[in-house]
């Protein structure tokens, strides 16, 4: 074998080796990117879960406040104090059929 015959074989081997290393490096980078995305999605899920919990707590508080605002005692108190309303006398009441 001459020097000319060995150079193309070495060049071919070097090209194949560089291509394999490039593929390996790209695969490693893709794996790292996937792992980073998984971590980011996990953080986002945790944030959204916390937001959901706070919204549920706010909804419960608003339901309690709504029931308090709709209570007959409160409405009667507002009618007496702010609107100066009073219960009518029995002779002024009419029963509708």
Secondary structure as a PSIPRED ss2 file (coil, helix, strand):
# PSIPRED VFORMAT (PSIPRED V4.0)

   1 X C   1.000  0.000  0.000
   2 X C   1.000  0.000  0.000
   3 X H   0.000  1.000  0.000
   4 X H   0.000  1.000  0.000
   5 X H   0.000  1.000  0.000
   6 X H   0.000  1.000  0.000
   7 X H   0.000  1.000  0.000
   8 X H   0.000  1.000  0.000
   9 X H   0.000  1.000  0.000
  10 X H   0.000  1.000  0.000
  11 X H   0.000  1.000  0.000
  12 X H   0.000  1.000  0.000
  13 X H   0.000  1.000  0.000
  14 X H   0.000  1.000  0.000
  15 X H   0.000  1.000  0.000
  16 X H   0.000  1.000  0.000
  17 X H   0.000  1.000  0.000
  18 X H   0.000  1.000  0.000
  19 X H   0.000  1.000  0.000
  20 X H   0.000  1.000  0.000
  21 X H   0.000  1.000  0.000
  22 X H   0.000  1.000  0.000
  23 X H   0.000  1.000  0.000
  24 X H   0.000  1.000  0.000
  25 X H   0.000  1.000  0.000
  26 X H   0.000  1.000  0.000
  27 X H   0.000  1.000  0.000
  28 X H   0.000  1.000  0.000
  29 X H   0.000  1.000  0.000
  30 X H   0.000  1.000  0.000
  31 X H   0.000  1.000  0.000
  32 X H   0.000  1.000  0.000
  33 X H   0.000  1.000  0.000
  34 X H   0.000  1.000  0.000
  35 X H   0.000  1.000  0.000
  36 X H   0.000  1.000  0.000
  37 X H   0.000  1.000  0.000
  38 X H   0.000  1.000  0.000
  39 X H   0.000  1.000  0.000
  40 X H   0.000  1.000  0.000
  41 X H   0.000  1.000  0.000
  42 X H   0.000  1.000  0.000
  43 X H   0.000  1.000  0.000
  44 X H   0.000  1.000  0.000
  45 X H   0.000  1.000  0.000
  46 X H   0.000  1.000  0.000
  47 X H   0.000  1.000  0.000
  48 X H   0.000  1.000  0.000
  49 X H   0.000  1.000  0.000
  50 X H   0.000  1.000  0.000
  51 X H   0.000  1.000  0.000
  52 X H   0.000  1.000  0.000
  53 X H   0.000  1.000  0.000
  54 X H   0.000  1.000  0.000
  55 X H   0.000  1.000  0.000
  56 X H   0.000  1.000  0.000
  57 X H   0.000  1.000  0.000
  58 X H   0.000  1.000  0.000
  59 X H   0.000  1.000  0.000
  60 X H   0.000  1.000  0.000
  61 X H   0.000  1.000  0.000
  62 X H   0.000  1.000  0.000
  63 X H   0.000  1.000  0.000
  64 X H   0.000  1.000  0.000
  65 X H   0.000  1.000  0.000
  66 X H   0.000  1.000  0.000
  67 X H   0.000  1.000  0.000
  68 X H   0.000  1.000  0.000
  69 X H   0.000  1.000  0.000
  70 X C   1.000  0.000  0.000
  71 X C   1.000  0.000  0.000
  72 X H   0.000  1.000  0.000
  73 X H   0.000  1.000  0.000
  74 X H   0.000  1.000  0.000
  75 X H   0.000  1.000  0.000
  76 X H   0.000  1.000  0.000
  77 X H   0.000  1.000  0.000
  78 X H   0.000  1.000  0.000
  79 X H   0.000  1.000  0.000
  80 X H   0.000  1.000  0.000
  81 X H   0.000  1.000  0.000
  82 X C   1.000  0.000  0.000
  83 X C   1.000  0.000  0.000
  84 X C   1.000  0.000  0.000
  85 X C   1.000  0.000  0.000
  86 X C   1.000  0.000  0.000
  87 X C   1.000  0.000  0.000
  88 X C   1.000  0.000  0.000
  89 X C   1.000  0.000  0.000
  90 X H   0.000  1.000  0.000
  91 X H   0.000  1.000  0.000
  92 X H   0.000  1.000  0.000
  93 X C   1.000  0.000  0.000
  94 X C   1.000  0.000  0.000
  95 X C   1.000  0.000  0.000
  96 X C   1.000  0.000  0.000
  97 X C   1.000  0.000  0.000
